[in-house]
């Protein structure tokens, strides 16, 4: 290669690196993180939607060290002389809800899906149970403030790719590092269940028997991993000198039923196969996606397998499907008595739109779901399904003070979030969008002034 070609290659490489650095830097959230709660907080004169119980028309709460200490109806009780220094917030009729929870996201794992340097949700290899999603999170993602601005304060973050892409994490949307953000860095092991349907469409060239072999092979790989892990733990119990294997050690919480196996499955055949496999292997299971879950509600109820519905803003899957299949799915699961919660759909393309979670719930209400059930589906239900029901999802004494103050129903697009607290920390509700709003309002105000006659 001649010197000119070498210089050209070096220049091109430098440009690509610079572009990657600029893309990452220009997508960095510049807001400071919230400081820890330093004194008690009293919120009074609020309409409190506890979710777990009755709505309090006018009441308040005391927050101490990031935890709800007590909740009352009516006038504030005597809180004692030691609380004279408390920060007092007069909600003046605003509504108070627990912070919304996005159960199935890649928040913090992707910034711009078209830019490879900002995608960190897919590890190399088909079987990577040792991967933890929280470790790869970017605390300075510009998507996080935008998501918080609409009331979503906690998310489940799931890795993608392969058959067993790793372990999901439950995170709060504030913190300087991933350790600050992690509520549960191991929320459960994600499994992408193989497609079970045999296709005889004219454009499919693979013979049916080959398709069946491929399905059997992929399920066999998943099953082999779990059997290998069980054999590994049995061997280590019998012989402590056996070398540790971090890949298999990562599966301990799932095999001991401390955390669930989170199975991505949408087709009826997928859901049934995955549910029966989890039952045979004595595993706690959660179905993610669940497009056809309404067709096997008896099985899901019998095995007590909850469903994280992958959003309502989707098109029908089949030509003969009703146009409102996705819209009515939450109502059908609720009516059947299946445990479920609602997400936006997960994946990198849904990440920038996680803020729309309450509107997915609103669509379900428009198609038959009870309103209170819709609020529960994005607060307490995901908290329970993700193993954090004792600390999140409702406004009760002893739970985290992760909540929002709104001027209306969070399912309404015209509602504004006036205040958000995460573990008692007052969250800055500015974002890239609000700053751009202010910037261009100023621009057109200047243009108006210039156009006025002098």
N, C-alpha and C positions, 0 to 999 in steps of 0.2 A: 504494500500500500504506500502511495507517495505521500510526502509531507502535507500537501494541501488536503488530501483525503482525510489524513489523521486529524488535522486541525478542524476540518468540517465535522467529523464525528464527535470530537471533544466538545465543540460548540453546541452541537445538537443535543448531546448528553446533558451538558450544563443547562440548556434551555428547558429540557424535560424535567430535570431535578428542580430547577427554579420554579417551573409551573406547578409541580407537586407541592413544593413548600408554600408557594403563594396561595394555592387552592386551600391548603390546610389552614394557613394563617388567616386568610380572609374570611374563613368560616368559623372563626373563634369567637366565642361569647366573651365580651369584655366586662360584664357585670361582676362585681365582687360577690362572694358567697355570703349567706346570712350568718351573723354572729350567733352564738349560743344564747338561749334565753337567760337573762341575767337577774330578773326579778319576776315575782308572780304577775300574772295577767288576769284581769277581770273583764270579761265581755258581758255586757248587760243590754237589756231591751232588744233582744234578738228573737226572731222566730226560728226556733231550733228544731231541725228535722233530724231526729236521732237515728232514723232508719231501723234500729233494732226495736223501737217501741213507738209510743205515740209522739205526735208533733206537739211541741210546746209553743203555744201562740205568742207568748211574750215571757222571756226568761233570760237566764244567763249561766255562766260557768266560771269556774276558777281553774287556772292553768298554773301548775307548779313544776319546774324542772322538765318542761316538755310533755307533761302528762296531765290529762284532765283529772283534777282533784275532786270536783263535785259539780253537779248540774242542778239548777233549780228552776221552778216555775214561779212567775210573779216577781215581786220585789226582791232585791238581793238580801240575803240574810246577813246577820252580824258576822263578819269574817275575822274579827279579832284585831287587836291593836298591832300585831306583828305584820299585818298586811296593809298597813297605812302607806307603805312605799310601793304598793302594787301599781302597775300600769293599768289604767282603766280605759276601756274602749266602749263608748256608747254606740251600739249598733244602730240605734234610732230606727228600728223596724226592719232592718236588713234581715235576710234569711241566712241561717247558718247550716251548712251541710258538711259531712265528712268529705275529705278530699277524694276526688274520683281516682279510680285505679284502672290502669290499662293492663289487662292480664297477659296479653300476647303481643310483644313489640320487639323491635331491634333498635330502640332508642339508645343513642350513644354509641352504637356499633356501626353506624353509617351516617354520613353527612350528605353527600351527593351521590346517588346510586350510580351515576354515569362515570364517576371519577374513582378508579380502582384504589387510589391511595387513601380514600376516605372510607373504604369498605373493610370491616373487620369482624364479620359475623360467620365466616366459613373457614374452618381450619382444613389443612391438607389431610386427606385420608377419609375413608368411609366410617371408621370406628375410632372416635376420639372422646371417650367418656371422661377423660381427665380434664378436658377443657371446661373452664368456668366463664360464663358470659361477662360477669361483672368486671373481671380483671382487664378486659379489653375495652371497657367503656371510656369514652372521652367526656370528662366532667365539664368541658368547655364547649360542648356542642351548641351551636346556635339554635338547634331545634328544641332544646330543653326549655328555655324561657318562653318560647312560643307555645309549647305544650302546657306549661304551668299556667299561662295567662288565661286558659279556658278551664281551669279547675282540676286538671289531671296532675296530681302531685306524687303519685307512686306508680311504678310500672314493673311488670314482669318482663325481663329481657331474655330472649331465647336465641341460642345459636342456630345456624342453619347449615344445610349441606350434608351429603352422605346419608348413611343409615342411622348412625348414632353420633350426632354432631357435638354432644357435650351436655353440660349441666346448665339449666336456667338459673337466673338470679332475680331476687326481688330487691328493687332499689328505690330510694327516695330521690326526688329530682332536685337535690341541692347538695353541694359538698365540694370541697377542694380536690379530693382524690376519690378513686373508686372505693377505697376503704370507708371513707366518710359516707358515701352514698349507699353502700350495701346494707340492707336489712337482713337478708338471707342470701349469702353468696352461693349456696347450694339449695335450690328450690325444688330440684327434681331433675331426672335424666330425660333428655329429649330423644325420642325415637321417631324417625320418619318411616311410617309403615308402607310397604310396597303396594303399588296398585294391583288389585286382585282381579280386575276385569279382563276377560279374554276378548280380544277384538277380532272380528271377521270382516271388518270394513275392507273394501276393495283396494284402498291405498296402503293397507298394512301388509307388508310382504312376509313377515315372520309367521311361519306355520303355528297353528294353535298349540300343538304339542311342545314346540320350542318356547312359546310364551308361558305355558304352565311350568316348564322346567326352570325358566328364569325366575318366576314368582317363588317357586319352591326353594331355589338357591338363595334368594335374597332373604326370605324369612329364616332359612337355615343359618345364615350368617348372624342374624340378630340372636337367634336362639343359642347358637354356639358361644357367643360372647357371654351370655348370662350363665350358661352351664360352665364355661371356663372359669368365670368369676366365683361361682359356688364351689367348684373343685379347689380353686386357689385358696379361698378362705378356710375350707375344711383342712387342707394340707398344712396351712400355716398354724392352725389351731393345734394340730397334732405335732408339728415340728417347727419350733420358733426360729430355727436356723435358716429356713427358706428365705431367700432374698425377697425384699419387698418389690412390688410391681405397682408403680403409681397409677398406671392405666386401670388396673383391676381394683386397687384400693379405692379409687374414686366411686366405685359402684356399691360400696358398703351400705350407705344410707338407703339406697333403693332396695337392696336385697333384704335389709332389716325392716323395711316398711316405714322407715322414718320419713322418707320423702317419696313422692309418686313417680311413676314413669309417665312422662307427658308425650302422648302419642298423636302425631299428626295423621289424621284419617278423615276423609270426607265421604267417599262412596260407601254405600250400605255394606258391601262385601268387605271393604277395609275395616270399617268400624266393628262389625261382628267378629271378624278374624282376630283383630287386635284385642278386643275385649275378652274373648275366650282364651287367647294366649296368655294375657295378664292373669286371668283367673287360675288357669292351670299352673302357672308359675308362682302363685301366691304373691302377686305384686299389686300394690295400690296403683290404680290407673286413672288418668285424666285424658279425655279425648279433646284434641284441639282441631278446630275447623268444624267438624260435625255437620256438614251440609245435609246428609241423609239421616241424621240422628233421630229425627221424628218418626222414621220408619222402624226403629228398633227400640222404642222407649221401654218396653217390658224387660228386655235384656239389660239395658242400662240401669233400670231401677233395681232389678234383681241382684245385680252385681255391685250396686251402689257406685257407679262410675259417672262422675260429673262431666259436663261438656263446656268447653270454652268456645262459644260461637264466634266464628270468624266474620263478624260484621253483618250488617243488613244492607249496606249499599253495594249490592252485587247483582249481576244479571242471572237469570235462570240458567241452569247448567245444560238442560236437555230441551229439545224442540217441543216435546209434549209436556214440559213442566209449566205450571201456572206462573204467570208473570210476577206474582207476589210471593214466590217460594221463600226467598231470603227474608222478606219483610215479616212473614208470619211464623217463621221458625221459632223465635223466642216464645211467642204465645203458645205454640203447640207443645213445647217442652215444659212450660210452666203449667199448662193444663194437665199434662200427663204426670206431673209430679217428679220430673227428673231434676236433679241438681244441676244448675247451669249458671253461667255468667256471660257477659258480652264483651267482645273486644272489637277493634277496628279491622282485624284481619291479619295483622302481623306482616313481617317481611319488609324488605328495604323500601319498596314503593309506597307502603302505607306509613312509614316512619314520619315523614314531614306532615302527615295529616292526622297524627294521633290526637291532636287537639279536637278533632271532630267526634270523639268518642260519645259525648252526650247526644249528638244528633243521630247517631246510629240507634241509640236507645229511643229517641223521639220517634223515629220511623217505626220502630216496633210498637210503640203506643198507638200510633195512627192506624196500625193494622191489628189491633185487638188486644195487645198486652196491657195489663193493669199498670197505671202510672207508678204506683209505689213499688211494684215489682221491677219496673224499668230502672228506678233509682237504685234499688237494691242490687240490680245486675251489674252496676258499675261502681259499687261501693263495698257493701258487706259480703255479697256473694263471692266476688273475686278474692277478697281477703281470706275467706274461709277455704276456698278451693286451693289457694296458694299457700295455705298453712300459716296465715297471719291473722286469723279471725279474732284472736285474743288481744291483739294490739291495734288493729286497724279496721276501718270500714264502717264504724258507727260512732256516735257521740255518747260515750258512757264513761263514768268514773273508772280510772285505771288504764284507759286507752290513750294512745298517742294523740297529742293535740295537733293532728294533721287535718286541717279543715279550711273551708272557704266561707267568706261572707259575700253574698250576692244580693242584687236588687230585684231578683226574680227567680223563676224556675230555671235551673241550669240546662234543662232540655230545650229551652227557647233560645233561638239565635240572638234575640235582642237583649238577653240578660248579660250584665257586666259583672265581672268578679272584682269586688272592691278591695278585698284583702285575702291573703292566703298565709297560713301558718303551716310549717312542717316541723313537727316535734317542738312546737312552741316558738320556733324561729320565724320572725316576720320576713316574708319573702318579697324581694324587689320584683314587682310585676312589669317592669319594663322589658322590652325585647327588641330584636332587630326590626320587627314590624311596627312597634309603637314609635321607635326612633325615626323610621322612614316616614311614618304618618306626620310626626311633628315637623320633620324636615320639609316635606312638600307642602304642608299647610303654610309654613313660613314663606316658602317660595311664592305661592300664589297670593299671599297677603302682600308681599313686596310688589308683585306685578299689579295688583289692584291699586296700591298706593301710587305707583308710577303712572297708571292710566287715568287717575283722577285729575280733573283740571285744577290748575294752580291759581 
